[in-house]
Amino acid sequence: MKRIRLDFEPDEFGPEKVICVSDPSNGMQGFLVIDNTARGIGKGGIRMAPNLDLREIIRLARTMTWKNALADLPFGGAKGGILWDPASSDRERILRSYARSLRSLIPNSYVCGLDMGLSENDAAVIVDELCDRKAATGKPAFLGGINYDQLGLTGFGVVRAILVALEERKIPVVNASISIQGFGAVGRAVARFAAEQRMKVVAVSDICGAIADPEGLNVDALIEEWQKQGTIAGFAAAKPIPLGAEMTISCDVFSPCAKEDTVDLEVAQKIQARIVVEGANMAVTPQAQERLAQRDILYIPDVIANVGGVIGAYIEYVDGSAQTAFERIRKTVDNNVRKILEEAKHQGISIREAGMAMARERVIEAMKAKGIWKRRPIGE
């Protein structure tokens, strides 16, 4: 079994619980971090990957605390992780073992969601294992799910943020060019909704390669290529470019939708886009954020832009409809981006700082109402 070091420093917000689970009979090993539940039950997705790090899960759980607060949802922040290859034939057995290990916490303290390596079928497995429809969101429709990944709710929210950012920079939406890093569920949805707004998708990438067309890619054909081949790298109607070049190509908007820390200081110095909107969590490093601000590139962070998925999860949790989810995402993202842009200008601070100030204020207010602010950090 892999040895785990709990080398992190809690603060006044959390984490409240850091749970490591394992099953020697099948090799399952996983984590659950419940960061802060002042606003409600811990909510966040479960990642499955063979190389997960506990510190990564702790960071993501904190991100969910801020994201759920900015989405104004009655959820706290949490994140799960399973150290396993999602392509393994033992995937379901390991997932069931993980769910059983956390039976005492799901769903009363933590509601599972989908993250890297998991699909709606996995949400169904968790629901089946725990015999509780409230145990997970992202479920298939027959279990009460609204298919928010298939609907592209996270990508829809990212595009709503892009539209407000274009308005702020006085760039016409029609024919505004966008490059997208990552062509998973979020990246595909960003491409689709951007095309619906008559923007030009000029470059995309996935793990296998990157392609570009300055005149704009046919997004419907691109998605069909991905569905058939499992990659867009060989898309014949576009020019292949070096993997990573999609991040620095000339365009109006760049949206990183792959994974965390892909946009570092070196990349930030080369970005030619006028706007960067995070589709993935923590895609832009803190140093890169500072460099973007110095270069007057408008940066809209993940906790503001990609809340569509968590809003969709909440709507599913309360048995709402897809239409309700889309409307709430549109209203929440549009209002948040405008408010935070205005606050950043008024206070002379970065957009992330303005967003984080709003999130902290909402969490602190909830903690005060419960009489737990300021609490002492764990271990003090």
Short mmCIF file of the C-alpha atoms (twelve columns), coordinates in Angstrom:
data_MODEL
# 
_entry.id   MODEL 
# 
loop_
_atom_site.group_PDB 
_atom_site.id 
_atom_site.type_symbol 
_atom_site.label_atom_id 
_atom_site.label_alt_id 
_atom_site.label_comp_id 
_atom_site.label_asym_id 
_atom_site.label_seq_id 
_atom_site.Cartn_x 
_atom_site.Cartn_y 
_atom_site.Cartn_z 
_atom_site.pdbx_PDB_model_num 
ATOM 1   C CA . MET A 1   0.000   0.000  0.000   1 
ATOM 2   C CA . LYS A 2   1.284   3.473  -0.861  1 
ATOM 3   C CA . ARG A 3   2.395   5.509  2.164   1 
ATOM 4   C CA . ILE A 4   0.505   8.808  2.508   1 
ATOM 5   C CA . ARG A 5   1.977   11.899 4.148   1 
ATOM 6   C CA . LEU A 6   -0.458  14.442 5.572   1 
ATOM 7   C CA . ASP A 7   1.899   17.364 4.927   1 
ATOM 8   C CA . PHE A 8   -0.516  20.282 4.755   1 
ATOM 9   C CA . GLU A 9   -1.409  23.222 6.930   1 
ATOM 10  C CA . PRO A 10  -5.096  23.662 7.798   1 
ATOM 11  C CA . ASP A 11  -6.438  27.178 8.234   1 
ATOM 12  C CA . GLU A 12  -9.531  28.789 9.701   1 
ATOM 13  C CA . PHE A 13  -11.721 27.483 6.869   1 
ATOM 14  C CA . GLY A 14  -10.660 23.840 6.978   1 
ATOM 15  C CA . PRO A 15  -10.334 21.111 5.999   1 
ATOM 16  C CA . GLU A 16  -12.806 19.692 8.486   1 
ATOM 17  C CA . LYS A 17  -12.131 16.045 7.617   1 
ATOM 18  C CA . VAL A 18  -9.363  14.267 5.722   1 
ATOM 19  C CA . ILE A 19  -10.234 10.595 5.329   1 
ATOM 20  C CA . CYS A 20  -7.985  7.924  3.815   1 
ATOM 21  C CA . VAL A 21  -9.686  4.622  2.990   1 
ATOM 22  C CA . SER A 22  -8.325  1.316  1.769   1 
ATOM 23  C CA . ASP A 23  -9.327  -2.280 1.183   1 
ATOM 24  C CA . PRO A 24  -6.433  -4.765 1.301   1 
ATOM 25  C CA . SER A 25  -8.582  -7.426 -0.344  1 
ATOM 26  C CA . ASN A 26  -8.646  -5.592 -3.680  1 
ATOM 27  C CA . GLY A 27  -6.018  -2.868 -3.407  1 
ATOM 28  C CA . MET A 28  -8.456  0.025  -3.293  1 
ATOM 29  C CA . GLN A 29  -6.987  3.167  -1.803  1 
ATOM 30  C CA . GLY A 30  -8.681  6.542  -1.786  1 
ATOM 31  C CA . PHE A 31  -9.264  9.879  -0.124  1 
ATOM 32  C CA . LEU A 32  -12.146 12.080 0.859   1 
ATOM 33  C CA . VAL A 33  -11.529 15.676 1.903   1 
ATOM 34  C CA . ILE A 34  -14.453 17.583 3.386   1 
ATOM 35  C CA . ASP A 35  -13.159 21.120 3.452   1 
ATOM 36  C CA . ASN A 36  -15.936 23.333 4.840   1 
ATOM 37  C CA . THR A 37  -19.620 22.621 5.468   1 
ATOM 38  C CA . ALA A 38  -20.740 25.981 6.887   1 
ATOM 39  C CA . ARG A 39  -23.039 26.516 3.895   1 
ATOM 40  C CA . GLY A 40  -24.206 22.905 3.629   1 
ATOM 41  C CA . ILE A 41  -23.257 19.301 2.893   1 
ATOM 42  C CA . GLY A 42  -19.840 18.810 1.310   1 
ATOM 43  C CA . LYS A 43  -20.098 18.623 -2.496  1 
ATOM 44  C CA . GLY A 44  -17.474 17.862 -5.084  1 
ATOM 45  C CA . GLY A 45  -16.523 15.254 -7.642  1 
ATOM 46  C CA . ILE A 46  -14.495 12.079 -7.280  1 
ATOM 47  C CA . ARG A 47  -11.329 11.692 -9.327  1 
ATOM 48  C CA . MET A 48  -10.014 8.298  -10.350 1 
ATOM 49  C CA . ALA A 49  -6.402  8.154  -11.487 1 
ATOM 50  C CA . PRO A 50  -3.379  5.988  -10.607 1 
ATOM 51  C CA . ASN A 51  -1.192  8.953  -9.659  1 
ATOM 52  C CA . LEU A 52  -3.416  11.089 -7.434  1 
ATOM 53  C CA . ASP A 53  -1.811  13.076 -4.658  1 
ATOM 54  C CA . LEU A 54  -3.602  13.943 -1.426  1 
ATOM 55  C CA . ARG A 55  -2.448  17.546 -1.641  1 
ATOM 56  C CA . GLU A 56  -4.174  17.771 -5.033  1 
ATOM 57  C CA . ILE A 57  -7.445  16.574 -3.495  1 
ATOM 58  C CA . ILE A 58  -7.090  19.064 -0.618  1 
ATOM 59  C CA . ARG A 59  -6.583  21.937 -3.072  1 
ATOM 60  C CA . LEU A 60  -9.564  20.862 -5.141  1 
ATOM 61  C CA . ALA A 61  -11.772 20.533 -2.059  1 
ATOM 62  C CA . ARG A 62  -10.959 24.129 -1.124  1 
ATOM 63  C CA . THR A 63  -11.722 25.226 -4.671  1 
ATOM 64  C CA . MET A 64  -15.142 23.595 -4.291  1 
ATOM 65  C CA . THR A 65  -15.760 25.566 -1.081  1 
ATOM 66  C CA . TRP A 66  -15.233 28.821 -2.984  1 
ATOM 67  C CA . LYS A 67  -16.997 27.651 -6.131  1 
ATOM 68  C CA . ASN A 68  -20.146 26.520 -4.338  1 
ATOM 69  C CA . ALA A 69  -20.194 29.795 -2.405  1 
ATOM 70  C CA . LEU A 70  -19.830 31.868 -5.582  1 
ATOM 71  C CA . ALA A 71  -22.588 29.809 -7.206  1 
ATOM 72  C CA . ASP A 72  -24.657 30.700 -4.100  1 
ATOM 73  C CA . LEU A 73  -25.516 27.065 -3.467  1 
ATOM 74  C CA . PRO A 74  -26.371 25.507 -0.096  1 
ATOM 75  C CA . PHE A 75  -23.352 23.200 -0.427  1 
ATOM 76  C CA . GLY A 76  -19.956 23.157 1.233   1 
ATOM 77  C CA . GLY A 77  -16.728 22.113 -0.433  1 
ATOM 78  C CA . ALA A 78  -15.376 18.567 -0.704  1 
ATOM 79  C CA . LYS A 79  -13.464 16.307 -3.082  1 
ATOM 80  C CA . GLY A 80  -12.925 12.573 -3.434  1 
ATOM 81  C CA . GLY A 81  -10.098 10.634 -5.015  1 
ATOM 82  C CA . ILE A 82  -9.415  6.997  -5.879  1 
ATOM 83  C CA . LEU A 83  -5.903  5.775  -6.674  1 
ATOM 84  C CA . TRP A 84  -6.778  3.520  -9.585  1 
ATOM 85  C CA . ASP A 85  -6.564  3.379  -13.362 1 
ATOM 86  C CA . PRO A 86  -10.058 4.199  -14.719 1 
ATOM 87  C CA . ALA A 87  -9.333  1.998  -17.756 1 
ATOM 88  C CA . SER A 88  -8.918  -1.055 -15.516 1 
ATOM 89  C CA . SER A 89  -11.352 -3.960 -15.794 1 
ATOM 90  C CA . ASP A 90  -11.674 -3.788 -11.986 1 
ATOM 91  C CA . ARG A 91  -13.004 -0.222 -12.104 1 
ATOM 92  C CA . GLU A 92  -16.523 -1.017 -10.841 1 
ATOM 93  C CA . ARG A 93  -15.328 -3.285 -8.039  1 
ATOM 94  C CA . ILE A 94  -12.918 -0.602 -6.806  1 
ATOM 95  C CA . LEU A 95  -15.563 2.121  -7.018  1 
ATOM 96  C CA . ARG A 96  -18.037 0.006  -5.024  1 
ATOM 97  C CA . SER A 97  -15.356 -0.653 -2.416  1 
ATOM 98  C CA . TYR A 98  -14.654 3.079  -2.127  1 
ATOM 99  C CA . ALA A 99  -18.353 3.884  -1.732  1 
ATOM 100 C CA . ARG A 100 -18.807 1.196  0.937   1 
ATOM 101 C CA . SER A 101 -15.842 2.558  2.872   1 
ATOM 102 C CA . LEU A 102 -17.563 5.942  3.080   1 
ATOM 103 C CA . ARG A 103 -21.086 4.695  3.713   1 
ATOM 104 C CA . SER A 104 -21.258 6.529  7.061   1 
ATOM 105 C CA . LEU A 105 -20.596 9.877  5.336   1 
ATOM 106 C CA . ILE A 106 -22.479 9.542  2.022   1 
ATOM 107 C CA . PRO A 107 -24.858 11.321 1.512   1 
ATOM 108 C CA . ASN A 108 -25.378 12.952 4.924   1 
ATOM 109 C CA . SER A 109 -21.972 14.653 5.002   1 
ATOM 110 C CA . TYR A 110 -20.803 14.306 1.394   1 
ATOM 111 C CA . VAL A 111 -22.624 14.061 -1.929  1 
ATOM 112 C CA . CYS A 112 -20.538 12.461 -4.681  1 
ATOM 113 C CA . GLY A 113 -20.084 14.059 -8.067  1 
ATOM 114 C CA . LEU A 114 -18.208 13.275 -11.278 1 
ATOM 115 C CA . ASP A 115 -14.670 14.342 -11.993 1 
ATOM 116 C CA . MET A 116 -11.747 13.087 -14.045 1 
ATOM 117 C CA . GLY A 117 -12.003 9.374  -14.761 1 
ATOM 118 C CA . LEU A 118 -15.693 8.956  -13.849 1 
ATOM 119 C CA . SER A 119 -18.896 8.949  -15.906 1 
ATOM 120 C CA . GLU A 120 -22.633 8.900  -15.263 1 
ATOM 121 C CA . ASN A 121 -22.485 5.094  -15.167 1 
ATOM 122 C CA . ASP A 122 -20.145 5.391  -12.180 1 
ATOM 123 C CA . ALA A 123 -22.659 7.666  -10.440 1 
ATOM 124 C CA . ALA A 124 -25.223 4.926  -11.015 1 
ATOM 125 C CA . VAL A 125 -22.843 2.376  -9.459  1 
ATOM 126 C CA . ILE A 126 -22.472 4.522  -6.313  1 
ATOM 127 C CA . VAL A 127 -26.244 4.956  -6.056  1 
ATOM 128 C CA . ASP A 128 -26.734 1.201  -6.461  1 
ATOM 129 C CA . GLU A 129 -24.037 0.305  -3.928  1 
ATOM 130 C CA . LEU A 130 -25.420 2.638  -1.259  1 
ATOM 131 C CA . CYS A 131 -29.101 2.181  -2.212  1 
ATOM 132 C CA . ASP A 132 -29.655 5.945  -2.113  1 
ATOM 133 C CA . ARG A 133 -30.419 8.204  -5.091  1 
ATOM 134 C CA . LYS A 134 -29.076 11.196 -3.154  1 
ATOM 135 C CA . ALA A 135 -25.639 9.585  -2.879  1 
ATOM 136 C CA . ALA A 136 -24.413 10.987 -6.204  1 
ATOM 137 C CA . THR A 137 -25.204 13.540 -8.863  1 
ATOM 138 C CA . GLY A 138 -24.427 13.147 -12.543 1 
ATOM 139 C CA . LYS A 139 -26.656 10.073 -12.669 1 
ATOM 140 C CA . PRO A 140 -28.355 8.691  -15.803 1 
ATOM 141 C CA . ALA A 141 -31.854 10.027 -16.489 1 
ATOM 142 C CA . PHE A 142 -33.551 6.796  -15.344 1 
ATOM 143 C CA . LEU A 143 -32.171 7.440  -11.851 1 
ATOM 144 C CA . GLY A 144 -33.310 11.053 -11.784 1 
ATOM 145 C CA . GLY A 145 -30.227 12.592 -13.379 1 
ATOM 146 C CA . ILE A 146 -30.357 15.469 -15.838 1 
ATOM 147 C CA . ASN A 147 -27.260 14.397 -17.815 1 
ATOM 148 C CA . TYR A 148 -25.513 17.672 -17.083 1 
ATOM 149 C CA . ASP A 149 -22.234 16.432 -18.545 1 
ATOM 150 C CA . GLN A 150 -23.950 15.460 -21.804 1 
ATOM 151 C CA . LEU A 151 -25.845 18.758 -21.807 1 
ATOM 152 C CA . GLY A 152 -22.554 20.580 -21.368 1 
ATOM 153 C CA . LEU A 153 -23.639 22.704 -18.420 1 
ATOM 154 C CA . THR A 154 -20.082 23.503 -17.291 1 
ATOM 155 C CA . GLY A 155 -19.112 24.548 -20.813 1 
ATOM 156 C CA . PHE A 156 -22.294 26.596 -21.104 1 
ATOM 157 C CA . GLY A 157 -21.285 28.557 -18.013 1 
ATOM 158 C CA . VAL A 158 -17.765 29.093 -19.371 1 
ATOM 159 C CA . VAL A 159 -19.185 30.537 -22.582 1 
ATOM 160 C CA . ARG A 160 -21.515 32.823 -20.586 1 
ATOM 161 C CA . ALA A 161 -18.391 34.147 -18.820 1 
ATOM 162 C CA . ILE A 162 -16.669 34.571 -22.196 1 
ATOM 163 C CA . LEU A 163 -19.587 36.606 -23.533 1 
ATOM 164 C CA . VAL A 164 -19.416 39.048 -20.606 1 
ATOM 165 C CA . ALA A 165 -15.621 39.261 -20.988 1 
ATOM 166 C CA . LEU A 166 -15.974 40.052 -24.702 1 
ATOM 167 C CA . GLU A 167 -18.470 42.774 -23.807 1 
ATOM 168 C CA . GLU A 168 -16.010 44.182 -21.241 1 
ATOM 169 C CA . ARG A 169 -13.224 44.335 -23.839 1 
ATOM 170 C CA . LYS A 170 -15.617 45.659 -26.494 1 
ATOM 171 C CA . ILE A 171 -14.937 42.742 -28.854 1 
ATOM 172 C CA . PRO A 172 -17.905 41.774 -31.073 1 
ATOM 173 C CA . VAL A 173 -19.101 38.245 -30.308 1 
ATOM 174 C CA . VAL A 174 -19.723 37.282 -33.934 1 
ATOM 175 C CA . ASN A 175 -16.462 36.013 -35.439 1 
ATOM 176 C CA . ALA A 176 -14.555 36.447 -32.158 1 
ATOM 177 C CA . SER A 177 -11.859 33.773 -32.271 1 
ATOM 178 C CA . ILE A 178 -11.359 31.196 -29.521 1 
ATOM 179 C CA . SER A 179 -8.760  28.493 -28.898 1 
ATOM 180 C CA . ILE A 180 -9.590  25.625 -26.537 1 
ATOM 181 C CA . GLN A 181 -7.099  23.421 -24.720 1 
ATOM 182 C CA . GLY A 182 -8.677  20.035 -23.995 1 
ATOM 183 C CA . PHE A 183 -11.558 18.372 -25.808 1 
ATOM 184 C CA . GLY A 184 -13.178 16.476 -22.965 1 
ATOM 185 C CA . ALA A 185 -16.714 17.123 -21.761 1 
ATOM 186 C CA . VAL A 186 -15.990 20.760 -20.890 1 
ATOM 187 C CA . GLY A 187 -13.896 21.590 -23.941 1 
ATOM 188 C CA . ARG A 188 -16.422 20.068 -26.345 1 
ATOM 189 C CA . ALA A 189 -19.238 22.005 -24.719 1 
ATOM 190 C CA . VAL A 190 -17.278 25.261 -24.853 1 
ATOM 191 C CA . ALA A 191 -16.659 24.680 -28.567 1 
ATOM 192 C CA . ARG A 192 -20.326 23.870 -29.218 1 
ATOM 193 C CA . PHE A 193 -21.796 26.815 -27.326 1 
ATOM 194 C CA . ALA A 194 -19.178 29.221 -28.702 1 
ATOM 195 C CA . ALA A 195 -20.080 28.107 -32.236 1 
ATOM 196 C CA . GLU A 196 -23.772 28.661 -31.435 1 
ATOM 197 C CA . GLN A 197 -22.856 32.259 -30.603 1 
ATOM 198 C CA . ARG A 198 -21.173 32.436 -34.048 1 
ATOM 199 C CA . MET A 199 -17.702 32.649 -32.599 1 
ATOM 200 C CA . LYS A 200 -14.845 31.068 -34.562 1 
ATOM 201 C CA . VAL A 201 -13.138 28.081 -32.938 1 
ATOM 202 C CA . VAL A 202 -9.661  28.451 -34.434 1 
ATOM 203 C CA . ALA A 203 -7.743  25.784 -32.468 1 
ATOM 204 C CA . VAL A 204 -8.388  22.819 -30.192 1 
ATOM 205 C CA . SER A 205 -6.281  20.115 -28.591 1 
ATOM 206 C CA . ASP A 206 -6.572  16.840 -26.759 1 
ATOM 207 C CA . ILE A 207 -4.000  14.520 -25.215 1 
ATOM 208 C CA . CYS A 208 -3.057  13.145 -28.648 1 
ATOM 209 C CA . GLY A 209 -2.467  16.393 -30.531 1 
ATOM 210 C CA . ALA A 210 -3.628  19.852 -31.567 1 
ATOM 211 C CA . ILE A 211 -5.172  21.315 -34.725 1 
ATOM 212 C CA . ALA A 212 -5.934  24.801 -36.014 1 
ATOM 213 C CA . ASP A 213 -7.754  26.692 -38.756 1 
ATOM 214 C CA . PRO A 214 -7.723  30.519 -38.684 1 
ATOM 215 C CA . GLU A 215 -10.980 30.551 -40.661 1 
ATOM 216 C CA . GLY A 216 -12.733 28.516 -37.990 1 
ATOM 217 C CA . LEU A 217 -13.214 24.790 -37.435 1 
ATOM 218 C CA . ASN A 218 -16.468 23.006 -38.188 1 
ATOM 219 C CA . VAL A 219 -17.404 22.147 -34.601 1 
ATOM 220 C CA . ASP A 220 -20.127 19.638 -35.482 1 
ATOM 221 C CA . ALA A 221 -17.708 17.729 -37.716 1 
ATOM 222 C CA . LEU A 222 -15.021 17.991 -35.041 1 
ATOM 223 C CA . ILE A 223 -17.270 16.462 -32.390 1 
ATOM 224 C CA . GLU A 224 -18.257 13.705 -34.819 1 
ATOM 225 C CA . GLU A 225 -14.544 13.013 -35.409 1 
ATOM 226 C CA . TRP A 226 -13.972 12.745 -31.666 1 
ATOM 227 C CA . GLN A 227 -16.957 10.402 -31.263 1 
ATOM 228 C CA . LYS A 228 -15.653 8.100  -34.000 1 
ATOM 229 C CA . GLN A 229 -11.917 8.209  -33.340 1 
ATOM 230 C CA . GLY A 230 -11.648 9.144  -29.660 1 
ATOM 231 C CA . THR A 231 -9.359  12.041 -30.626 1 
ATOM 232 C CA . ILE A 232 -9.367  15.119 -32.849 1 
ATOM 233 C CA . ALA A 233 -5.644  14.915 -33.628 1 
ATOM 234 C CA . GLY A 234 -6.215  13.413 -37.092 1 
ATOM 235 C CA . PHE A 235 -9.054  15.744 -38.151 1 
ATOM 236 C CA . ALA A 236 -8.430  16.083 -41.898 1 
ATOM 237 C CA . ALA A 237 -10.140 19.462 -42.344 1 
ATOM 238 C CA . ALA A 238 -7.586  21.278 -40.166 1 
ATOM 239 C CA . LYS A 239 -3.856  21.823 -39.921 1 
ATOM 240 C CA . PRO A 240 -1.964  19.921 -37.206 1 
ATOM 241 C CA . ILE A 241 0.042   22.148 -34.868 1 
ATOM 242 C CA . PRO A 242 2.479   21.217 -32.083 1 
ATOM 243 C CA . LEU A 243 0.735   20.166 -28.890 1 
ATOM 244 C CA . GLY A 244 0.755   23.234 -26.655 1 
ATOM 245 C CA . ALA A 245 0.718   25.712 -29.536 1 
ATOM 246 C CA . GLU A 246 -3.047  26.067 -29.069 1 
ATOM 247 C CA . MET A 247 -2.283  27.969 -25.850 1 
ATOM 248 C CA . THR A 248 -0.255  30.682 -27.564 1 
ATOM 249 C CA . ILE A 249 -1.960  30.949 -30.937 1 
ATOM 250 C CA . SER A 250 -3.261  34.355 -32.022 1 
ATOM 251 C CA . CYS A 251 -6.930  34.657 -31.003 1 
ATOM 252 C CA . ASP A 252 -9.361  36.762 -28.983 1 
ATOM 253 C CA . VAL A 253 -10.106 34.160 -26.286 1 
ATOM 254 C CA . PHE A 254 -8.151  31.227 -24.908 1 
ATOM 255 C CA . SER A 255 -9.976  28.720 -22.677 1 
ATOM 256 C CA . PRO A 256 -7.854  26.078 -20.910 1 
ATOM 257 C CA . CYS A 257 -10.182 23.109 -20.342 1 
ATOM 258 C CA . ALA A 258 -7.703  20.289 -19.700 1 
ATOM 259 C CA . LYS A 259 -6.336  20.069 -16.140 1 
ATOM 260 C CA . GLU A 260 -4.709  22.110 -13.409 1 
ATOM 261 C CA . ASP A 261 -1.423  24.053 -13.746 1 
ATOM 262 C CA . THR A 262 -1.155  23.789 -17.542 1 
ATOM 263 C CA . VAL A 263 -0.752  27.554 -17.980 1 
ATOM 264 C CA . ASP A 264 2.470   28.428 -16.166 1 
ATOM 265 C CA . LEU A 265 4.564   31.595 -16.196 1 
ATOM 266 C CA . GLU A 266 6.374   30.611 -19.398 1 
ATOM 267 C CA . VAL A 267 3.096   30.038 -21.247 1 
ATOM 268 C CA . ALA A 268 1.573   33.237 -19.826 1 
ATOM 269 C CA . GLN A 269 4.437   35.249 -21.322 1 
ATOM 270 C CA . LYS A 270 3.614   33.868 -24.783 1 
ATOM 271 C CA . ILE A 271 -0.198  33.960 -24.783 1 
ATOM 272 C CA . GLN A 272 -1.545  36.128 -27.599 1 
ATOM 273 C CA . ALA A 273 -5.214  35.998 -26.609 1 
ATOM 274 C CA . ARG A 274 -6.809  39.131 -25.166 1 
ATOM 275 C CA . ILE A 275 -8.974  37.106 -22.785 1 
ATOM 276 C CA . VAL A 276 -8.301  33.904 -20.828 1 
ATOM 277 C CA . VAL A 277 -11.284 32.082 -19.286 1 
ATOM 278 C CA . GLU A 278 -10.617 28.957 -17.216 1 
ATOM 279 C CA . GLY A 279 -12.725 25.924 -18.076 1 
ATOM 280 C CA . ALA A 280 -10.594 23.529 -16.006 1 
ATOM 281 C CA . ASN A 281 -10.012 23.905 -12.280 1 
ATOM 282 C CA . MET A 282 -6.777  25.729 -11.381 1 
ATOM 283 C CA . ALA A 283 -5.504  25.662 -14.968 1 
ATOM 284 C CA . VAL A 284 -3.579  28.943 -14.579 1 
ATOM 285 C CA . THR A 285 -0.872  29.057 -11.909 1 
ATOM 286 C CA . PRO A 286 -0.733  32.045 -9.513  1 
ATOM 287 C CA . GLN A 287 2.481   33.299 -11.155 1 
ATOM 288 C CA . ALA A 288 0.843   33.068 -14.581 1 
ATOM 289 C CA . GLN A 289 -2.178  35.002 -13.313 1 
ATOM 290 C CA . GLU A 290 0.084   37.847 -12.226 1 
ATOM 291 C CA . ARG A 291 1.816   37.892 -15.595 1 
ATOM 292 C CA . LEU A 292 -1.510  37.983 -17.455 1 
ATOM 293 C CA . ALA A 293 -2.566  40.990 -15.353 1 
ATOM 294 C CA . GLN A 294 0.741   42.747 -16.089 1 
ATOM 295 C CA . ARG A 295 0.106   42.200 -19.803 1 
ATOM 296 C CA . ASP A 296 -3.473  43.519 -19.513 1 
ATOM 297 C CA . ILE A 297 -4.952  40.164 -20.563 1 
ATOM 298 C CA . LEU A 298 -8.395  39.791 -19.022 1 
ATOM 299 C CA . TYR A 299 -8.432  36.617 -16.920 1 
ATOM 300 C CA . ILE A 300 -11.672 35.046 -15.622 1 
ATOM 301 C CA . PRO A 301 -10.856 32.335 -13.047 1 
ATOM 302 C CA . ASP A 302 -12.391 28.891 -12.666 1 
ATOM 303 C CA . VAL A 303 -14.362 29.656 -9.500  1 
ATOM 304 C CA . ILE A 304 -16.309 32.272 -11.455 1 
ATOM 305 C CA . ALA A 305 -16.432 30.785 -14.951 1 
ATOM 306 C CA . ASN A 306 -16.919 27.031 -14.563 1 
ATOM 307 C CA . VAL A 307 -19.659 26.850 -11.916 1 
ATOM 308 C CA . GLY A 308 -22.154 25.408 -14.417 1 
ATOM 309 C CA . GLY A 309 -21.458 21.832 -13.365 1 
ATOM 310 C CA . VAL A 310 -22.010 22.425 -9.663  1 
ATOM 311 C CA . ILE A 311 -25.179 24.385 -10.366 1 
ATOM 312 C CA . GLY A 312 -26.402 21.509 -12.532 1 
ATOM 313 C CA . ALA A 313 -25.515 19.076 -9.745  1 
ATOM 314 C CA . TYR A 314 -27.561 21.086 -7.258  1 
ATOM 315 C CA . ILE A 315 -30.559 21.274 -9.603  1 
ATOM 316 C CA . GLU A 316 -30.376 17.492 -10.022 1 
ATOM 317 C CA . TYR A 317 -30.028 17.041 -6.245  1 
ATOM 318 C CA . VAL A 318 -33.315 18.916 -5.683  1 
ATOM 319 C CA . ASP A 319 -35.011 17.085 -8.605  1 
ATOM 320 C CA . GLY A 320 -35.099 20.129 -10.894 1 
ATOM 321 C CA . SER A 321 -35.074 20.214 -14.695 1 
ATOM 322 C CA . ALA A 322 -32.362 20.836 -17.264 1 
ATOM 323 C CA . GLN A 323 -34.152 24.007 -18.344 1 
ATOM 324 C CA . THR A 324 -33.990 25.299 -14.770 1 
ATOM 325 C CA . ALA A 325 -30.280 24.488 -14.652 1 
ATOM 326 C CA . PHE A 326 -29.495 26.404 -17.860 1 
ATOM 327 C CA . GLU A 327 -31.438 29.453 -16.687 1 
ATOM 328 C CA . ARG A 328 -29.790 29.478 -13.263 1 
ATOM 329 C CA . ILE A 329 -26.323 29.113 -14.796 1 
ATOM 330 C CA . ARG A 330 -26.945 31.981 -17.222 1 
ATOM 331 C CA . LYS A 331 -28.188 34.288 -14.481 1 
ATOM 332 C CA . THR A 332 -25.528 33.329 -11.909 1 
ATOM 333 C CA . VAL A 333 -22.506 33.516 -14.221 1 
ATOM 334 C CA . ASP A 334 -23.582 36.709 -15.972 1 
ATOM 335 C CA . ASN A 335 -24.284 38.481 -12.674 1 
ATOM 336 C CA . ASN A 336 -21.123 37.211 -10.953 1 
ATOM 337 C CA . VAL A 337 -18.755 38.153 -13.768 1 
ATOM 338 C CA . ARG A 338 -20.225 41.643 -14.114 1 
ATOM 339 C CA . LYS A 339 -20.198 42.227 -10.357 1 
ATOM 340 C CA . ILE A 340 -16.656 40.958 -9.905  1 
ATOM 341 C CA . LEU A 341 -15.312 42.960 -12.862 1 
ATOM 342 C CA . GLU A 342 -16.878 46.079 -11.365 1 
ATOM 343 C CA . GLU A 343 -15.520 45.303 -7.877  1 
ATOM 344 C CA . ALA A 344 -12.023 44.669 -9.227  1 
ATOM 345 C CA . LYS A 345 -12.014 48.049 -10.964 1 
ATOM 346 C CA . HIS A 346 -13.448 49.851 -7.945  1 
ATOM 347 C CA . GLN A 347 -10.904 48.412 -5.498  1 
ATOM 348 C CA . GLY A 348 -7.975  48.249 -7.894  1 
ATOM 349 C CA . ILE A 349 -7.500  44.511 -7.347  1 
ATOM 350 C CA . SER A 350 -7.355  41.483 -9.611  1 
ATOM 351 C CA . ILE A 351 -10.489 39.701 -10.773 1 
ATOM 352 C CA . ARG A 352 -9.513  36.571 -8.856  1 
ATOM 353 C CA . GLU A 353 -9.020  38.643 -5.703  1 
ATOM 354 C CA . ALA A 354 -12.458 40.185 -6.162  1 
ATOM 355 C CA . GLY A 355 -14.025 36.759 -6.688  1 
ATOM 356 C CA . MET A 356 -12.232 35.250 -3.717  1 
ATOM 357 C CA . ALA A 357 -13.307 38.162 -1.514  1 
ATOM 358 C CA . MET A 358 -16.931 37.501 -2.434  1 
ATOM 359 C CA . ALA A 359 -16.571 33.750 -1.797  1 
ATOM 360 C CA . ARG A 360 -14.852 34.248 1.562   1 
ATOM 361 C CA . GLU A 361 -17.470 36.760 2.664   1 
ATOM 362 C CA . ARG A 362 -20.251 34.257 1.960   1 
ATOM 363 C CA . VAL A 363 -18.477 31.408 3.768   1 
ATOM 364 C CA . ILE A 364 -17.539 33.578 6.762   1 
ATOM 365 C CA . GLU A 365 -21.124 34.786 7.039   1 
ATOM 366 C CA . ALA A 366 -22.301 31.163 7.205   1 
ATOM 367 C CA . MET A 367 -19.601 30.271 9.740   1 
ATOM 368 C CA . LYS A 368 -20.569 33.220 11.926  1 
ATOM 369 C CA . ALA A 369 -24.217 32.142 11.796  1 
ATOM 370 C CA . LYS A 370 -23.119 28.732 13.128  1 
ATOM 371 C CA . GLY A 371 -20.863 30.256 15.762  1 
ATOM 372 C CA . ILE A 372 -17.675 28.738 14.342  1 
ATOM 373 C CA . TRP A 373 -15.856 31.869 13.155  1 
ATOM 374 C CA . LYS A 374 -13.026 32.262 13.886  1 
ATOM 375 C CA . ARG A 375 -12.276 28.711 14.831  1 
ATOM 376 C CA . ARG A 376 -8.783  27.502 15.595  1 
ATOM 377 C CA . PRO A 377 -6.966  25.572 12.858  1 
ATOM 378 C CA . ILE A 378 -6.824  21.796 13.272  1 
ATOM 379 C CA . GLY A 379 -3.784  20.686 15.253  1 
ATOM 380 C CA . GLU A 380 -3.263  24.001 17.048  1 
# 
